[in-house]
């Protein structure tokens, strides 16, 4: 089960009421920083942008590939450990806007995690240290440390993967 907070709305759907839930100026600033980051091939600069302007936690030596889309409304709810890889065109969400409610949840990605290209990480999940997420996966639940998962929705392919390099 994902760990999200639920916020009911009245009247129009929650996305229509977006700027009642988050500042328009925050969204504009985040959008600009995220778009610059998506096209920036200089990984230390990209991590600095995330930490400085989006208030994200990004560990040392973590590499975020080109075109990764961080949550535009609540990027500060994304926490990535050290020496992890976030694959090309992955989306990491910390919010869900639904018809009668919206939900917010922190995303925790551990140390030495590899997330394959074109994956989607939904709000409120934790991906344990040393886990591997196959390309094109939808992560809708927590991933145990050391597990290899894949699919839409994900399923555990292997409980523990061998990580011979422990640096």
C-alpha positions as CSV (number, residue, x, y, z in Angstrom):
1,X,0.0,0.0,0.0
2,X,1.3,3.4,-0.9
3,X,1.7,6.0,1.8
4,X,-0.2,9.0,0.7
5,X,-2.3,11.7,2.4
6,X,-5.8,12.2,1.0
7,X,-7.4,15.6,0.6
8,X,-11.0,15.7,-0.5
9,X,-12.3,18.5,-2.8
10,X,-15.8,19.9,-3.4
11,X,-17.2,20.9,-6.8
12,X,-14.9,20.6,-9.8
13,X,-12.3,17.9,-10.0
14,X,-9.1,18.4,-8.0
15,X,-6.9,19.2,-11.0
16,X,-9.2,22.0,-12.0
17,X,-8.6,23.4,-8.5
18,X,-4.8,23.0,-8.8
19,X,-3.9,26.5,-7.7
20,X,-5.9,26.1,-4.5
21,X,-3.5,23.3,-3.5
22,X,-0.1,24.8,-4.7
23,X,1.1,28.2,-5.6
24,X,1.0,29.0,-9.3
25,X,4.4,30.8,-8.9
26,X,5.9,27.7,-7.3
27,X,4.7,25.5,-10.2
28,X,6.1,28.0,-12.8
29,X,9.5,28.1,-11.0
30,X,9.6,24.3,-10.7
31,X,8.6,23.8,-14.3
32,X,11.4,26.0,-15.6
33,X,14.0,24.3,-13.4
34,X,12.8,20.8,-14.3
35,X,12.8,21.6,-18.0
36,X,16.4,23.0,-17.8
37,X,17.4,19.9,-15.8
38,X,15.8,17.5,-18.3
39,X,18.1,18.7,-21.1
40,X,21.2,19.3,-19.0
41,X,23.9,16.6,-19.7
42,X,26.1,17.8,-16.8
43,X,25.0,15.6,-13.9
44,X,26.6,17.6,-11.0
45,X,24.9,20.7,-12.3
46,X,21.6,18.9,-12.6
47,X,21.8,17.6,-9.0
48,X,22.7,21.2,-7.8
49,X,19.6,22.5,-9.5
50,X,17.4,19.8,-7.9
51,X,18.9,20.5,-4.4
52,X,19.0,24.3,-4.6
53,X,15.8,25.3,-6.4
54,X,13.5,22.3,-5.9
55,X,14.6,21.4,-2.3
56,X,14.9,17.7,-3.3
57,X,17.2,15.3,-1.4
58,X,19.7,13.9,-3.9
59,X,22.6,11.8,-2.7
60,X,26.2,12.0,-3.7
61,X,27.2,10.4,-7.0
62,X,23.5,9.9,-8.0
63,X,23.0,10.2,-11.8
64,X,19.7,11.4,-13.2
65,X,19.6,10.7,-16.9
66,X,18.3,13.1,-19.6
67,X,14.6,13.7,-19.9
68,X,13.7,12.5,-16.4
69,X,10.5,14.3,-15.3
70,X,10.4,15.1,-11.6
71,X,7.1,16.1,-9.9
72,X,6.3,19.7,-10.9
73,X,4.1,20.5,-8.0
74,X,5.9,18.9,-5.0
75,X,9.5,18.0,-6.0
76,X,10.5,18.5,-2.3
77,X,8.8,15.2,-1.6
78,X,11.3,13.3,-3.7
79,X,14.3,11.8,-1.8
80,X,17.0,9.9,-3.7
81,X,19.9,8.1,-2.0
82,X,23.6,8.1,-3.0
83,X,25.1,6.4,-6.0
84,X,21.8,5.6,-7.7
85,X,20.8,5.9,-11.4
86,X,17.4,7.2,-12.6
87,X,17.0,6.1,-16.2
88,X,16.1,8.1,-19.3
89,X,12.6,9.6,-19.4
90,X,11.5,8.2,-16.0
91,X,8.7,10.1,-14.3
92,X,8.7,10.5,-10.5
93,X,5.4,11.7,-9.0
94,X,4.6,12.9,-5.5
95,X,1.0,13.8,-6.3
96,X,-2.2,12.4,-7.8
97,X,-5.1,14.7,-8.8
98,X,-8.3,12.7,-9.0
99,X,-12.0,13.6,-9.4
100,X,-13.0,14.0,-5.8
101,X,-9.6,14.2,-4.0
102,X,-5.9,14.7,-4.5
103,X,-3.2,12.7,-2.8
104,X,0.4,13.6,-1.8
105,X,3.1,11.2,-0.8
106,X,6.9,11.2,-0.4
107,X,8.9,9.0,-2.7
108,X,12.0,7.4,-1.2
109,X,14.6,5.9,-3.5
110,X,17.5,4.2,-1.6
111,X,21.2,4.0,-2.1
112,X,22.6,2.1,-5.1
113,X,19.2,1.8,-6.8
114,X,18.9,1.5,-10.6
115,X,15.7,2.6,-12.2
116,X,15.4,1.6,-15.9
117,X,14.4,4.0,-18.7
118,X,10.8,5.0,-19.2
119,X,9.6,4.0,-15.7
120,X,7.0,5.7,-13.6
121,X,7.3,6.0,-9.9
122,X,4.0,6.8,-8.2
123,X,3.6,8.8,-5.0
124,X,4.1,7.3,-1.6
125,X,6.4,4.5,-2.5
126,X,9.8,3.5,-1.1
127,X,12.4,1.7,-3.2
128,X,14.9,-0.1,-1.0
129,X,18.7,0.1,-1.2
130,X,20.2,-1.9,-4.0
131,X,16.9,-2.5,-5.8
132,X,16.7,-2.7,-9.6
133,X,13.5,-1.5,-11.5
134,X,13.3,-2.8,-15.1
135,X,12.8,-0.4,-17.9
136,X,9.2,0.6,-18.6
137,X,7.9,-0.4,-15.2
138,X,5.1,1.3,-13.1
139,X,6.2,1.3,-9.5
140,X,2.9,1.3,-7.6
141,X,4.1,-0.3,-4.3
142,X,7.2,-0.4,-2.2
143,X,10.2,-2.3,-3.5
144,X,12.2,-4.4,-1.0
145,X,15.9,-3.7,-0.7
146,X,17.9,-5.8,-3.2
147,X,14.9,-6.9,-5.2
148,X,14.6,-6.9,-9.0
149,X,11.2,-5.8,-10.1
150,X,9.5,-5.0,-13.4
151,X,6.2,-4.7,-15.3
152,X,3.0,-2.7,-15.3
153,X,2.2,-2.9,-12.5
154,X,5.5,-4.2,-11.0
155,X,6.0,-7.6,-9.7
156,X,9.0,-9.1,-8.0
157,X,11.2,-11.0,-10.5
158,X,13.9,-11.8,-8.1
159,X,14.0,-11.3,-4.3
160,X,17.7,-10.6,-3.9
161,X,20.1,-9.6,-6.6
162,X,23.8,-10.2,-6.3
163,X,25.7,-6.9,-5.9
164,X,29.3,-7.8,-5.9
165,X,30.5,-4.2,-5.8
166,X,29.6,-2.7,-2.4
167,X,31.3,0.7,-2.8
